[in-house]
Amino acid sequence: MSDRLWITWEDQRRNRELSKALHAKFIELKKIDLIKNRFSKYSQGIFKTIQVILQERPKIIFGQNPSLVLSLLLVSIKPLFGFKVIIDAHNAGIFPAEGRSALLMGMSRFIQRHADVVIVSNEGLHQHVAANKSRSFILQDKIPDISPGGALRKLKGRINLLFICSYAADEPYEAVIEAAAGLPEDIRVYITGNFKKASRLPANLPLNVELTGFLPLEEFEIMLRSVDATIDLTTRKDCLVCGAYESVAVEKPMILSDTIALRHSFHTGAVYTIHSTAALQKAMLDLVDRKEELTAQVKHLKKEKTVAWEKQRQLFERYLSELNS
C-alpha cells in the first residue's frame, strides 16, 4: 500500500521525474496508449487503474492530463474511495484538441473544478485554471537527471543541431526543414520522432537533414550529449517544451519559440524565433555564431533552475500537507 500514487497512461519524462521527487509510487500504464481501438483502450485503462487503486488504497493520487479519460475517471471516483486527486495538467490537458472542441473543453473544465488541485507549469496556464474557479499550483518540470558526460555518437556536421520533435500539430517541422535547406551543408539538423506520423514531410529532404526516427531513451540521451545545440518549437503560447529542460540538463544551448512563457522560463542560453523559414534560418546561424556564449549561459541557468525548483517543491509539499490535514 502507498500513501501517494502517480498514475499515467503515457510515457513522459515529467511523470517519472515529478513522481520520484514527490515520493509517489509511479504507475505507468503506457501500454494503454498503444491500443488503437478507443473502446478497448479506455475500458482496459479504467479497469487497470481501478485495480491499482484497490490494491494500493492511496490517500493522494496524482494523475496526468492528458489523458482526459484518466483524469475524468479519477475525479469521478474519488468520493467512493476517499482519496485526494492532484491533476498534473499539461497544455494539451487544459486545451484538448487545441481548444477547438466544445465537448473536450467542457470535460477539461469539469476535471479542473473537481480536482483538489491542478498542477500547471507556468503562469499562463495558472490564469486559465483560476478563471475556471479552480485551484492550481505552478510546478515546472524538474531538470532531468541526465549527465552531460557519457557516451557520444559520432555525427557528420561541423555543427550539429537536434530538433526534438514528435510531429505533433503544434510543431512547425516543415519550416525547420526548409530553413535547414538554406544553410551550409556542414550545419546538420537531426530530427527525432516517428516520422511516419508526419503528414507534411517533403518528398526529398535536404542533404543536411537526417530523420533519426523514434529514439529509445538511452539513444536519445546520447544524441543530446553529442550535438552542439537543440531546437524545440511549439505554436502553443503557454507551453513549456520538455526538450528545453532536457537541453539544460546536458548544458546545451537552445533555439526556442518566441513566446512569453518560454522567454520567462528559459531567459538565457537560448535564441528565440518565430516560425517562418527566414527567421528559423537566422536563429540557427545566430546560435552558431554565439555558441560559446550561449553554452556558458545555459550552464548558469541549470544551477539557477535547480535551486528554484527545489524551493518550489518544498512549498508544494507544505501545500499537500495542508490539503491532507
N, C-alpha and C positions, 0 to 999 in steps of 0.2 A: 504493500500500500504506500501511496505517496501523497503528501500534502499538496504538492503542486505538479500539474501535468502541463506539458506543451504539446498540443496536437496540431499536426499539419497533414494535408493530403498532397503536398508538393515538395519537391527537392529544392530548397532555397537556403542559401548560406545564412541569411539573417536569423532564421529559425534556430539553426544549430548554435550560433554564437550567443543569442539572447537567452535561450533556454539554459545553456551552461552557466552564463553569468548570473541568472536569476534563480539558479538551483532548482529548476523544474525538470522532472523526468521527461525526456524527449521521446515522443511517439510520432514517428514519421511513416505515415501510411501512403508512401509515394506511388505504390503500385496502383492505387485507386485512380491516379491522374492518367495512367496509361490505358485505361479501359475506354474504348471508343463509344460503345453503346451507353447513352446517358442514363437510361433506366438502371442498367446493371451497375454502372459507375456509382450512382448516388445511393442505390439500395445497399450495395456492398459497403460503401463508405459509412453510411448511417449505422449499419449492423456492427461493423468492426469498431466504430467509435463508441457506441453504447456498450459493447463488450468490454472494451478497455476501461471505461468509466466504472462499470460494475466490479471489475477486478481491483481497481486502484482506490475507489472511493475518495477522490481528492477533495480538498477544501477550495482550491483555486484551479481553474482551467484557463490556460492561455490558448486561444485559437487563432490561426492565421486566416485573414480575409484579404484576397481570395484564398479559399473557396467561400462563396456566398452561402452555399448549401451547408457546409460545415458550420459556419458562423450562425446561420439561422437555426440549425439543429441545437447548438449549444445554448443559445439564449432562450430557446423554446422549452428545453427540458430542465433548465437549472432549478425551477421551483420543485420539480419532482425529486431531485437528488440533493438539493440544498447546498450546491457549490456556488462560488462566485465566478463570473465569466469576465475575462480580460481579452478583448479582441485586438489583435495586432493588425491594424488596417493599413494596407499598402495603398498607393494611389488608385490602383485598379479595384480596390475594395470599397473605397469612398465613391469612386466614379466608375462603376462597372460599365463595360461596353462604351467607354469614353463619355459616359453620361447621356448617351443618346436613347436609352431605353427607359421609359417611364416606369415600367414594371420593376426592372432591376434597381433603379434608383429608389423606388419605394421600399424594396427589400433592404437596401443598404441603410436607409434612414431608420427602418424598424430595428435592425440589428444595433445600430448606434444607440438608439433610445433605450434598448432593453439590456445592453451590456452594462456591467458595473463600472467599467471604464474602457475607453478606446485608446490604445497606444497609436500615436502617429509620429512621423519622422520630422515634421517641420511646422512652422508657424502657420503657413497657408492652409494645410490640412486641419490644423487645430481650429482655425477660424471657421472652417466649413462644418466641423463637428459641433462647435459651440453654437453656430446658427441653427442647428437641429436640436438645440436644447439638450445636448448630451455631454457627458464628462469625458475629457480626453487628457492624455499626458504625453508630452513630447519626449521621445527617446529615440535618438538616431541609431543607425547601425553601429555596432561596436567595430573598431578597426580589427579585421580578422587576424588570426594568428597564422600568418604566412611569413616565413623567414625571407628576408631579402637575399640571404646567401643560400646556396644549394645548387642542385643540378640545373644545367643550362642546355639549351638547344642551339645548335649552330644555324644561324639564319643567313639569308642571302644578300641583304642590303647593306649599304654603308650606314643608313638609318632605317631602323625597323619600327613600325608603328602597329599596335594591336587594337583593332576596332572590336570592342566587346559587344557582341550582337546576338540577338536571338531571332531576328527577322520579324519582330512584332510590329504592330501597326504604328507604334509611336517612334520607330527607329528609321531615320532617313538614310537607309543604306545605299539607295540609288545615287544620292548626291555625293556620298563618300567615294563611291567607285568612280563617278565622273570627275571628282576633284583629283583623285589619285592619278587618273589618266593624263592629267596635265602637269604632273610632277616629273622631275628627273627620275630615270629608271632605277637609280641606286637608292631611292627612297621607296621602300616596300611597305605595303599595307596588308596585314594579315587580318582576315575577318573570321571570327569564331561563329559557332552556332550551326544548327542543322539547316543547310541552305535549301533542302527540299521543301521547307516551309515558305520559302521566298516566292512571292507571286510576281516580282518585278525585276528579276535579275536580267542583265543584258545578255545577248547571245554570245558575245565574245568579251571576255574580261581583259582589261589592260595587262600588259606583261608584268607590271609591278604590283599586281593584286593577287593574293592567294587566299582561297577559301579553305580553312582548316577543317571544316565540319565540326560537329559537336565534339568537344574535348572532355574526357573524364577529368575529374578534379585534379589529380596529380599532374597530368599533362598540361592542363590549363595553367596551373601554378608555375610550371617550368616555363611556359610561354611568357607569363607575366614577368618573370625574372629576366628572360632573355632579350626582350625588346627594349628599345630606348624610351618609349613612352606609350601611352594608351589613348584611345578615343572612346568616349561613351556618350551617346546623344539620345535625347528624348524630346518629343514635341509636347509633353505634359509639363505644364508650368510649375506644378507643385510636387514634382517627382525628384527624389534624391537617388540617383542611379547607383546600384550595388557596385558596379565596376570602379567607381571613384574611390570607394573605401578600399577595395582590393588594390588599386594602384597606390594609394597612400601606404598600405601595409608593406609593399615591396619598394616603396620610395621612388616611384616613377612619376614624372610629370604627366599632365593630362590635357586633352582637348575636351571641353565640356560645352553643352548647350548654354547659351547666354540667357539664363533665367535668374530671377531674383533668388529663388530657393538655392540653386547651385552656386551662385556667386557668394551668397551669405555663408553657406556651409563649407565651401572649398574656396576660401577667399584668397588663397595664394597657391603657387605651384601649378597653376592651370592657365591655359589660354581658352577664352570663351568665344563662341561663334554662333551666328545664325546658320541656317541650314542650306543656304544657296551654295552652288558649286564654287563660285568665286570666293566666297567667304571661307568655306572649308579649306580650299587650297591655300589661301592666305594664312589661315590658322596653322596649317601643317608646316608651312615654311617659317612662320614666326616661331613655332616651337623648336624647330631645328636650329634656328639662329640663337635661341635663348636657352638651349637645353641645360647647360651647366647651371645657369642662374635659377631656372625653374626646379631643377633637381635639388638644389640646396634649400629652396623654399619648401618643397614638399616634405623634406626630412624634418624641418621645423614644424610643419603642420601636423605631422604624425605625432610628435610629442605633445603638442597643444591639444589635439583632439582626444588623445588617450587620457590625459588628465581631466579634461572637461567631461568626458563620457563617464568616468568613474564617479565624479561628483553627482552627475545626474542619476546614475544608478542608485547611489545612496539615498537620494531624495525619493526615488521611486520605491525603494524598499520601505521607507517610512510611510509613504502613501499606502502601500499594501498592508502594512501593519495596522494602520487606522481603519482601512477597509474591512479587515478581517476581525476587528475587535468588537 
